[in-house]
């Protein structure tokens, strides 16, 4: 017998292992998912630790995605730096004017609304007294206990210190956001080129293409959301004005800002409008205000969003809810505001990278088949 016949066959590693292949694959997946989860957790902790810098930069990035077309148009008639500065100054003036108008409306209508709220509370007190047979002394005692509980729930000195600290952080963050917005508008392409150069040479083309896809997606999402928010604000504010609901202009501004948080923002801003209508004019006007809010939101969800956003930035409602929940957990209101654009960008970049990978695999297969076809036949 030959040596080949007598030599033992090499043992199959899969058969020799005591661990079944399915268990081995599951353990490898578990280890990788655990590493990814730890990395995401560490990243979220870092974002919280440096939130005073990250949040203003995020706001500046969203504003830049909205204002780049305006800055570029101004740059045709003036230097780029002056165009960027003019755009930032315009944003400051518009926001200041909006808050000034809101303050004037509150100062002029607050006394009337206070009287209406007092009347409403008195009606609620009479209803409770007649329905549940609560005497005035018992009602006063319950109210006094509630007031003492609220006053004793926290240290007023510590609360004042926290408010002062929050105001200081807000002012500092506002300046960081404005400076970052100026440089994003003025020197955005060079900043992005510097970021791309931080990656290995092999990865730079994909990083650059993914970044451009992400920026286009973010810009389209922000612009479309602005149009949708503006239509919502005008529609609901107009309805509040016709129904003579107090603070109609402030309601419109609130609807515009909250419209950037899909689903949740519409519910909150609509609830504020309905509550003000209920307090000021009663149950019937509140129902009409609710109908106006529902009609405007239906117009938004069934007409404006499909036409303006289209299928390119469409996200499943479950993904929207989960993104908002995750964003609010990490960064509060700002996180909820940025969660949906981030999810849209992540979706677009993921599709882009998968398409690139499939194209690369197809090119490799074509090259291999071409090499095999051109190779000389073996004798």
Buried (B, 14 or more C-beta within 10 A) or exposed (E): EEEEEEEEEEEEEEEEEEEEEEEEEEEEEEEEEEEEEEEEEEEBEEBEEEBEBBBBBBBBBBBBBBBBEBBBEBBEEEEBBEBBBBBBEBBEEEEEEBEEEBEEBBEEBEEEBEEBEEEBEEEEBEEEBEEEEBEEEEBEEEEEEEEEEEEEEEEEEEEEEEEEEEEEBEEEBBEBBBEBBBBBBBBBEEEBEEEBEEEEEEEBEBBBBBBEBBBBBBBBBBBBBBBBBBBBBBBBBBBBEEBEBBBBBBBBBBBBBBBBBBBBBBEEBBEBBBEBBBBBBEEEBBEBBBEBBEEBBEBBBEEBBEEBBEEEBEBEEEBBBEBBBBBBEBBEBBBBBBBBBBBBBBBBBEEBBEEBEEEEEEEEEEEEEEEEEEEEEEE
